[in-house]
Amino acid sequence: MDGQPYWHESAAYRFDPGEIEVLETATNELQEMCLAAVEKIIAGQNLGRLGIPEPAHAVITQAWEDDPPALYGRFDLSYDGAHPPKLLEYNADTPTSLLEAAVVQWHWVEEMEPDADQFNSIWEGLVAKWAALQAEGFLDTGQVHFASLDAMEDLMTTAVLMDTAREAGLEVSFMHMNEIGWDHDRRQFVDTKLRTIHTLFKLYPWEWMLNDKFGPMALQSYKDMQWIEPIWKMVLSNKAILAILWEMFPDHPNLLPAYLDGPREMTDYVRKPILGREGANVSIHQGENVIDNPGTYVNGAFVFQRYAPLPCFDGNHAVIGSWVIDGEARGIGVRESNGPITEDLARFVPHYF
């Protein structure tokens, strides 16, 4: 991308089985804590604390109570193999790099390390979840519409999800987000053939959608469609959840101190926009030294999290993306960056154990 390598197999990360078990256990525990945090926030009517617009509060609450299907997510972890993995953030609504994690690195390990294994059952987990959703009656039409922006990373991720749904026996169709229509008479979203959209997977953040022209329609008609991911994922994809998790589970070995009202006693900390993406407007503060990444999220709210340096190998700063499918840890991917802030051009590197 931009003339730089993205899939980068000149190196690989070798784990031992014990390290994989540590990552799997931490991911499953983090998932349970995150769901507990959503329950507490909604029960306490504290959605406004995350900056979520008031018109969405009742819809989020009802969606949580209805327990609709939630497909996938990706925890970003700092892990050096010696200390417990630390949660950096949770990409719970629109995680990407799925093709690389689920497919490309699996082919790599089969060809390059055929006697080794890889922590990676992401594809199988997705197929099983789609099949379960159909069996449980969530996808009663057997058809799923998929939509994303016209960006390569988004298109690749959406393609993987479409292929896994197709393998599970579902009928799939794709359109770009701006091709979704609204039928004023039927009060329904429709595709380019004016067919009612009964189930929609959208690789498009909920906070963006609610700010769009048709955001009010999405709220008004929410109960008439199956949305994947569901709107309550707005709570988990918001980095304010880092501070709430620390309030609920202080000193947990997989969490870092995090606050919404400033760095408090911390001298080494990271300031992150609660709705930021791909490292934009992230700044690392170490005493008087500051590394500041530019971006477009400068005017929003921020969370302040203790700095947990990424392990660095030969000048490559490595972050682990730990994938959750249907609420269960299913595999990891490793991305490397030249600096301490992981950006969109960070390289994906395979792993094995």
Beta strands, then each sheet from edge to edge (+ up, - down):
strand 1: 13-14
strand 2: 72-78
strand 3: 86-91
strand 4: 143-148
strand 5: 171-176
strand 6: 181-183
strand 7: 188-190
strand 8: 199-203
strand 9: 226-228
strand 10: 258-259
strand 11: 268-273
strand 12: 283-286
strand 13: 289-292
strand 14: 302-306
strand 15: 312-313
strand 16: 316-325
strand 17: 328-337
strand 18: 347-349
strand 19: 351-352
sheet 1: 1+ 19+
sheet 2: 3+ 2- 16+ 15-
sheet 3: 3+ 2- 16+ 17- 18+
sheet 4: 5+ 4+ 8+ 9+
sheet 5: 6+ 7-
sheet 6: 10+ 14- 11+ 12- 13+
end
